[in-house]
Amino acid sequence: MSLIEHIIPKGSNGFGYGTTAEQVSAGLSLAGKTMLVTGCNSGLGLETMRVLALRGAHVFGTARTLDKAKGACESVAGHTSPLACELAEPSSVRACVNAVKQQDGTLDAIICNAGIMALPRLQKTYGYELQFFTNHIGHFLLVTGLLERLSDTGRVVMLSSAAHAGAPRGGIQFDNLDGSKGYGAWKNYGQSKFANLLFAKELSRRLTRPGQSANALHPGVINTNLLRHMGGISRRLTDVLGPLFLKTPEQGAATSVYVATNPGLTGVSGQYFADCNIARPRADANDDATAKKLWEVSEKIAAELAQRSEST
Ligand SMILES: NC(=O)c1ccc[n+]([C@@H]2O[C@H](COP(=O)([O-])OP(=O)(O)OC[C@H]3O[C@@H](n4cnc5c(N)ncnc54)[C@H](OP(=O)(O)O)[C@@H]3O)[C@@H](O)[C@H]2O)c1
């Protein structure tokens, strides 16, 4: 048990820093609900899938490869269906969308959990910086591809991060999406998480049915595989002191499960959550014009990628 959970007060809903995904969903039946979790094979995604399935939901668990998704799905009890979804490869995302659409029924939640963090050097794919492409564009393709399958009360949940506050001025460097005018491991991770937040806000504005919602969240800081690129002293300090200060994966998955399932959140949309409560993002993450611009730029990128796949 970390020290911090005793210091930070719980929110008015009784949940807070130390609440686990099981606690936040205690007594809830998700029988008859279908939900999709990206990055189901590790860290928060695995725990999120486990608890949703424990509560009776049918969970599509996606991972970079079908083998990874299968392994994760087999490791949890309940009704799960593994799917491959490599977010940095549009053909894989499209195949995932098609596989979901081949099944009957609607989706009650799409939890965009997968992500990469703080790549030490600039890496690109399809001409775009890899964290922006994986964390934002991959999920943009997935969610917009599946929107017609979102149920009347369906929820889109974007795993952002408090690290969105480290994004460049204005949030998104639209003239530097390939990183060629400058790259920073944390700055670009921050930008990708800023994009997750803006995407939820703009999607919330665009959803057509009143019961649907799109929200973003910061899960807390948790010692998962996400930290793999953190080297040296900071990694060693995290390993040694982490148990005192960081959340466990069970606590880290709580806000995702809360936002995806809590009946009290019906009609709550376009918000940013942390510790299972509404929180305040960086001020410019509320800028509607930037959110709209990001959506339009993402649509253009999606069209460009689709054209590219047709011509190959
Ligand atoms: N942990 C934290 O402290 C923290 C803090 C703030 C926000 N978050 C956010 O929480 C989310 C979950 O992170 P985590 O801590 O659970 O990390 P994790 O244990 O590293 O899990 C990340 C998941 O994303 C998957 N993934 C990575 N690249 C992918 C790609 N190209 N296509 C498809 N899937 C991909 C990983 O697959 P592989 O296993 O195959 O790599 C893994 O399943 C992330 O979005 C992260 O930004 C985490």
The ligand as an SDF file (V2000), in Angstrom:
LIG
                    3D

 48 52  0  0  0  0  0  0  0  0999 V2000
    1.8490    3.4010  -16.2240 N   0  0  0  0  0  0  0  0  0  0  0  0
    1.7260    4.6900  -15.9820 C   0  0  0  0  0  0  0  0  0  0  0  0
    2.3240    5.2310  -15.0330 O   0  0  0  0  0  0  0  0  0  0  0  0
    0.8380    5.5550  -16.8410 C   0  0  0  0  0  0  0  0  0  0  0  0
    0.6820    6.9150  -16.4860 C   0  0  0  0  0  0  0  0  0  0  0  0
   -0.1310    7.7200  -17.2770 C   0  0  0  0  0  0  0  0  0  0  0  0
   -0.7540    7.1900  -18.3940 C   0  0  0  0  0  0  0  0  0  0  0  0
   -0.5700    5.8700  -18.7170 N   0  0  0  0  0  0  0  0  0  0  0  0
   -1.2370    5.3610  -19.9350 C   0  0  0  0  0  0  0  0  0  0  0  0
   -1.8620    4.1340  -19.6180 O   0  0  0  0  0  0  0  0  0  0  0  0
   -1.8970    3.3070  -20.7810 C   0  0  0  0  0  0  0  0  0  0  0  0
   -1.4940    1.8910  -20.4030 C   0  0  0  0  0  0  0  0  0  0  0  0
   -0.1450    1.9050  -19.9870 O   0  0  0  0  0  0  0  0  0  0  0  0
    0.5180    0.7670  -19.0980 P   0  0  0  0  0  0  0  0  0  0  0  0
    1.1760    1.4560  -17.9750 O   0  0  0  0  0  0  0  0  0  0  0  0
   -0.4230   -0.3260  -18.8390 O   0  0  0  0  0  0  0  0  0  0  0  0
    1.6840    0.2910  -20.1020 O   0  0  0  0  0  0  0  0  0  0  0  0
    2.1330   -1.1610  -20.6190 P   0  0  0  0  0  0  0  0  0  0  0  0
    2.1410   -2.1360  -19.5170 O   0  0  0  0  0  0  0  0  0  0  0  0
    3.3940   -0.9200  -21.3660 O   0  0  0  0  0  0  0  0  0  0  0  0
    0.9650   -1.5260  -21.6200 O   0  0  0  0  0  0  0  0  0  0  0  0
    0.8290   -0.8340  -22.8240 C   0  0  0  0  0  0  0  0  0  0  0  0
    0.0610   -1.6920  -23.7920 C   0  0  0  0  0  0  0  0  0  0  0  0
    0.0170   -1.0120  -25.0480 O   0  0  0  0  0  0  0  0  0  0  0  0
    0.4460   -1.9230  -26.0420 C   0  0  0  0  0  0  0  0  0  0  0  0
    0.9970   -1.2790  -27.2100 N   0  0  0  0  0  0  0  0  0  0  0  0
    2.1380   -0.5570  -27.2900 C   0  0  0  0  0  0  0  0  0  0  0  0
    2.3570   -0.2030  -28.5700 N   0  0  0  0  0  0  0  0  0  0  0  0
    1.3430   -0.7150  -29.2960 C   0  0  0  0  0  0  0  0  0  0  0  0
    1.0300   -0.7190  -30.6690 C   0  0  0  0  0  0  0  0  0  0  0  0
    1.8200   -0.1470  -31.5860 N   0  0  0  0  0  0  0  0  0  0  0  0
   -0.0960   -1.3420  -31.0700 N   0  0  0  0  0  0  0  0  0  0  0  0
   -0.8920   -1.9480  -30.1820 C   0  0  0  0  0  0  0  0  0  0  0  0
   -0.6420   -2.0050  -28.8750 N   0  0  0  0  0  0  0  0  0  0  0  0
    0.4780   -1.3950  -28.4280 C   0  0  0  0  0  0  0  0  0  0  0  0
    1.4790   -2.7920  -25.3420 C   0  0  0  0  0  0  0  0  0  0  0  0
    1.7430   -3.9450  -26.1120 O   0  0  0  0  0  0  0  0  0  0  0  0
    3.1770   -4.7210  -25.9440 P   0  0  0  0  0  0  0  0  0  0  0  0
    3.1320   -5.3600  -24.6080 O   0  0  0  0  0  0  0  0  0  0  0  0
    3.1530   -5.6670  -27.0870 O   0  0  0  0  0  0  0  0  0  0  0  0
    4.2440   -3.6790  -26.0570 O   0  0  0  0  0  0  0  0  0  0  0  0
    0.7360   -3.0450  -24.0530 C   0  0  0  0  0  0  0  0  0  0  0  0
   -0.2510   -4.0200  -24.2380 O   0  0  0  0  0  0  0  0  0  0  0  0
   -1.0110    3.9890  -21.8210 C   0  0  0  0  0  0  0  0  0  0  0  0
   -1.8170    4.6290  -22.7640 O   0  0  0  0  0  0  0  0  0  0  0  0
   -0.2370    5.0280  -21.0240 C   0  0  0  0  0  0  0  0  0  0  0  0
    0.1150    6.1460  -21.7870 O   0  0  0  0  0  0  0  0  0  0  0  0
    0.1880    5.0450  -17.9460 C   0  0  0  0  0  0  0  0  0  0  0  0
  1  2  1  0
  2  3  2  0
  2  4  1  0
  4  5  1  0
  4 48  2  0
  5  6  2  0
  6  7  1  0
  7  8  2  0
  8  9  1  0
  8 48  1  0
  9 10  1  0
  9 46  1  0
 10 11  1  0
 11 12  1  0
 11 44  1  0
 12 13  1  0
 13 14  1  0
 14 15  2  0
 14 16  1  0
 14 17  1  0
 17 18  1  0
 18 19  2  0
 18 20  1  0
 18 21  1  0
 21 22  1  0
 22 23  1  0
 23 24  1  0
 23 42  1  0
 24 25  1  0
 25 26  1  0
 25 36  1  0
 26 27  1  0
 26 35  1  0
 27 28  2  0
 28 29  1  0
 29 30  1  0
 29 35  2  0
 30 31  1  0
 30 32  2  0
 32 33  1  0
 33 34  2  0
 34 35  1  0
 36 37  1  0
 36 42  1  0
 37 38  1  0
 38 39  2  0
 38 40  1  0
 38 41  1  0
 42 43  1  0
 44 45  1  0
 44 46  1  0
 46 47  1  0
M  CHG  2   8   1  16  -1
M  END
$$$$
